[in-house]
Amino acid sequence: MQSALVYITLPGERIPLKSLVIGNTIKTNKQDVNITKSLEIETKHAGWFWIDKQKIAICHNPIYYTPEIEDYVIVQVTGKNSEYYFCDLGNGLIYNLNQMDFEGATKKNKPNIQIGQFIYARVIELNHYLKGKLSCINPQSKKEWTTGENLFRELIGGVIVDLPLNFVQSLLSSQTKPELFKEISKHSSFEVCVGKNGRIWIKGNDAVLIINLLKRCAPLQLEQQLNLINKFASQFQQ
C-alpha cells in the first residue's frame, strides 16, 4: 500500500480499492467511506482523503450536516397537517415525522406537538428529491410515548443550543461522551440529548451553566475540557 497518500475528495467520489491495496487487508472509517460491491471506496464527505498504515479515512471539519440512516437528531417543528409534522434539521433540511410514529400512538391517542417545539428523533429514510423521514419509535424499547420515558420524544423545557458540528458529533463517540458528561454529572444532575445535526438539549438546574461550558469546551482537547469543568465546579448548584 502507498504510505501517507493524501488528496482532496468530494462526496460520492469512487476510488478502485485494488489501486490502494497491495496484498494486505485494509481498515476503513465507516462514517467516512463505504466499500461498494464493485470493490471501490465511495466517499461520504468532502475533505482530505488519507491513507496511512493500512487505514483509510476522510479528514474533514464539517460545517453543514449531512443526514445518515439511524442518526439521532434534534429537530424543530415548523409545520404540520393531519398526518405529518414537518421538522427542521437545520441547514434548510425539512423532514417528515408521521404523527403515528411514536410508540403506542393511536389515531385517538397521539402526541399533539405544537409548531416551534423541539423533538428528539432518528432518521429512518433519506430522499434527495423529496423530504426524508424521521421516527420517534425506539426499536430497543417498548415504552409508550405516554410514559414520558422514551428516548425519542418531544423535548419539554430545558435549553437547546447549536454548537460546531465536529464538536457535537465528537460527543457521540464512545470515548468522549462518557468522559465529558460524566465529569459534569459529578457536580450537577441533568438530562441531555445530543443531536448529530449539531444541537444539544440540556435540562436541569444548571442547564445554562452547562451550555456555556460546552460552548467554551468546543475548541479544546478532552483533557482541557475536563480541567475547565473542574475549574467552574464551585458555580454549580448543590
C-alpha positions as CSV (number, residue, x, y, z in Angstrom):
1,M,0.0,0.0,0.0
2,Q,1.1,3.5,-0.6
3,S,2.1,5.3,2.5
4,A,0.6,8.6,3.7
5,L,-1.2,9.3,0.4
6,V,-3.3,12.4,0.8
7,Y,-5.5,14.3,-1.6
8,I,-8.8,16.2,-1.8
9,T,-12.0,14.3,-2.4
10,L,-15.7,15.1,-3.0
11,P,-18.8,13.3,-1.6
12,G,-19.7,10.3,-3.7
13,E,-16.3,10.0,-5.4
14,R,-15.3,6.4,-6.1
15,I,-11.7,5.1,-6.0
16,P,-10.8,1.5,-7.0
17,L,-9.8,-0.4,-3.9
18,K,-7.2,-2.5,-5.8
19,S,-5.2,0.6,-6.5
20,L,-4.8,1.2,-2.8
21,V,-4.1,-2.3,-1.5
22,I,-1.0,-4.3,-2.2
23,G,-1.6,-7.8,-0.8
24,N,-2.9,-6.7,2.6
25,T,-6.2,-6.1,4.3
26,I,-7.3,-2.5,5.0
27,K,-9.3,-0.8,7.7
28,T,-11.8,2.0,6.9
29,N,-13.7,4.5,8.9
30,K,-17.3,3.6,8.1
31,Q,-18.5,7.0,9.0
32,D,-16.3,8.4,6.1
33,V,-16.3,5.8,3.4
34,N,-18.2,2.8,2.0
35,I,-16.8,-0.2,0.3
36,T,-19.0,-0.9,-2.7
37,K,-19.9,-4.3,-4.2
38,S,-17.6,-3.5,-7.1
39,L,-14.7,-3.1,-4.7
40,E,-14.5,0.6,-4.8
41,I,-14.2,3.1,-2.0
42,E,-17.1,5.6,-2.1
43,T,-16.5,8.7,0.0
44,K,-19.3,10.2,2.1
45,H,-17.8,13.6,2.8
46,A,-15.7,16.3,1.1
47,G,-12.3,16.7,2.8
48,W,-8.7,15.3,2.9
49,F,-8.7,11.7,1.9
50,W,-5.7,10.0,3.5
51,I,-4.2,6.6,3.6
52,D,-1.5,5.6,6.1
53,K,-0.6,2.4,7.9
54,Q,-3.4,0.3,6.3
55,K,-6.2,2.8,7.3
56,I,-8.4,4.9,5.1
57,A,-10.4,7.9,6.3
58,I,-11.6,11.4,5.4
59,C,-10.2,14.2,7.4
60,H,-12.8,17.0,7.4
61,N,-14.2,19.7,9.6
62,P,-17.9,19.6,8.6
63,I,-19.9,22.9,8.5
64,Y,-23.2,21.5,7.2
65,Y,-24.9,18.4,8.5
66,T,-25.5,15.6,6.1
67,P,-28.1,13.1,7.4
68,E,-27.5,9.4,7.5
69,I,-29.8,6.5,8.4
70,E,-30.2,6.0,12.2
71,D,-28.8,9.4,13.0
72,Y,-30.2,10.8,16.3
73,V,-31.2,14.4,15.7
74,I,-32.9,17.3,17.5
75,V,-35.4,18.9,15.2
76,Q,-37.9,21.8,15.4
77,V,-41.5,21.5,14.2
78,T,-42.0,24.2,11.6
79,G,-45.4,23.0,10.3
80,K,-47.9,20.1,10.4
81,N,-51.0,18.7,8.8
82,S,-53.4,15.9,9.8
83,E,-50.7,13.2,9.1
84,Y,-47.2,14.7,9.5
85,Y,-45.0,17.1,11.4
86,F,-42.6,19.0,9.2
87,C,-39.3,19.1,11.1
88,D,-36.3,21.4,10.5
89,L,-32.9,19.6,10.9
90,G,-31.0,22.8,10.2
91,N,-29.3,24.0,7.1
92,G,-32.6,24.1,5.3
93,L,-33.3,20.4,5.7
94,I,-37.0,19.7,6.3
95,Y,-38.0,16.0,7.1
96,N,-41.4,14.4,7.7
97,L,-42.4,12.8,11.0
98,N,-45.6,10.8,10.9
99,Q,-47.8,11.6,13.9
100,M,-48.3,7.9,14.4
101,D,-44.5,7.2,14.6
102,F,-44.5,7.3,18.4
103,E,-44.5,4.1,20.4
104,G,-48.1,3.2,21.3
105,A,-49.7,6.1,19.4
106,T,-53.2,5.6,18.0
107,K,-55.5,7.9,16.0
108,K,-57.3,8.8,19.2
109,N,-54.3,8.9,21.5
110,K,-51.2,10.5,19.9
111,P,-48.9,13.5,20.8
112,N,-50.1,16.9,19.9
113,I,-46.9,18.8,19.3
114,Q,-47.1,22.5,18.5
115,I,-45.2,24.4,15.9
116,G,-41.9,25.7,17.4
117,Q,-41.4,22.8,19.7
118,F,-38.3,20.6,19.6
119,I,-38.3,16.8,19.2
120,Y,-35.5,14.1,19.6
121,A,-35.9,11.7,16.7
122,R,-34.0,9.3,14.5
123,V,-33.5,9.4,10.7
124,I,-35.2,6.4,9.1
125,E,-35.3,7.3,5.4
126,L,-33.2,9.6,3.1
127,N,-34.6,11.2,-0.1
128,H,-32.6,13.5,-2.3
129,Y,-35.6,14.7,-4.2
130,L,-38.4,14.7,-1.6
131,K,-38.5,15.1,2.2
132,G,-36.7,12.4,4.2
133,K,-38.4,10.7,7.1
134,L,-38.0,10.6,10.9
135,S,-39.3,8.4,13.6
136,C,-39.8,8.6,17.4
137,I,-40.1,4.8,17.8
138,N,-37.2,3.2,19.6
139,P,-36.6,-0.4,18.3
140,Q,-34.8,-1.2,21.6
141,S,-37.6,-0.1,23.9
142,K,-41.4,-0.6,24.0
143,K,-42.2,2.2,26.5
144,E,-45.2,4.0,25.2
145,W,-45.0,7.7,24.5
146,T,-47.5,8.5,27.3
147,T,-44.9,7.4,29.9
148,G,-42.6,10.3,29.1
149,E,-39.7,7.9,29.5
150,N,-39.0,7.4,25.8
151,L,-35.6,8.3,24.4
152,F,-37.2,9.8,21.3
153,R,-39.8,12.4,22.3
154,E,-40.9,16.0,22.5
155,L,-38.2,17.9,24.4
156,I,-40.2,19.9,27.0
157,G,-38.3,22.6,28.9
158,G,-34.6,22.7,29.1
159,V,-32.1,24.7,26.9
160,I,-31.2,24.0,23.3
161,V,-28.1,25.3,21.6
162,D,-26.4,24.8,18.2
163,L,-22.7,24.2,18.5
164,P,-19.9,23.4,16.0
165,L,-20.8,20.2,14.2
166,N,-17.5,18.4,14.7
167,F,-17.6,19.1,18.5
168,V,-21.2,17.9,18.9
169,Q,-20.5,14.7,16.8
170,S,-17.5,14.0,18.9
171,L,-19.8,13.9,22.0
172,L,-21.5,10.9,20.3
173,S,-18.3,8.9,20.3
174,S,-17.8,6.1,22.8
175,Q,-14.7,7.8,24.2
176,T,-15.6,11.4,24.6
177,K,-19.3,11.4,25.7
178,P,-18.9,9.3,28.9
179,E,-15.8,11.3,30.0
180,L,-17.2,14.8,29.4
181,F,-20.7,14.3,30.7
182,K,-19.5,12.0,33.5
183,E,-17.3,14.8,34.8
184,I,-20.2,17.3,34.7
185,S,-22.5,14.8,36.5
186,K,-20.1,14.9,39.4
187,H,-21.3,18.4,40.1
188,S,-24.9,18.5,38.9
189,S,-27.9,16.4,37.9
190,F,-29.2,16.9,34.4
191,E,-30.8,15.3,31.3
192,V,-29.1,15.6,28.0
193,C,-29.9,14.8,24.3
194,V,-27.2,15.2,21.7
195,G,-28.3,15.5,18.0
196,K,-25.9,14.6,15.3
197,N,-27.1,17.7,13.4
198,G,-25.2,19.9,15.8
199,R,-27.8,20.6,18.5
200,I,-27.6,19.8,22.2
201,W,-30.5,19.8,24.7
202,I,-29.8,20.2,28.5
203,K,-32.4,20.1,31.2
204,G,-31.6,20.7,34.9
205,N,-31.0,23.5,37.4
206,D,-27.6,24.2,35.9
207,A,-28.7,23.9,32.2
208,V,-27.5,27.4,31.3
209,L,-24.1,27.0,33.0
210,I,-23.6,23.6,31.3
211,I,-24.4,25.0,27.9
212,N,-22.0,27.9,28.4
213,L,-19.3,25.4,29.5
214,L,-19.9,23.3,26.4
215,K,-19.5,26.4,24.2
216,R,-16.1,27.0,25.8
217,C,-15.2,23.3,25.6
218,A,-15.8,23.2,21.8
219,P,-12.4,24.3,20.6
220,L,-10.5,22.4,23.3
221,Q,-9.0,19.0,23.6
222,L,-10.6,16.5,26.0
223,E,-8.1,17.0,28.8
224,Q,-8.5,20.7,28.6
225,Q,-12.3,20.3,28.6
226,L,-12.2,18.3,31.8
227,N,-9.9,20.8,33.5
228,L,-12.3,23.6,32.5
229,I,-15.3,21.8,34.0
230,N,-13.4,21.3,37.3
231,K,-12.4,25.0,37.3
232,F,-16.1,26.0,37.3
233,A,-17.2,23.3,39.8
234,S,-18.0,25.9,42.6
235,Q,-20.5,27.6,40.3
236,F,-22.8,24.5,40.1
237,Q,-25.9,24.4,42.4
238,Q,-25.5,22.0,45.2
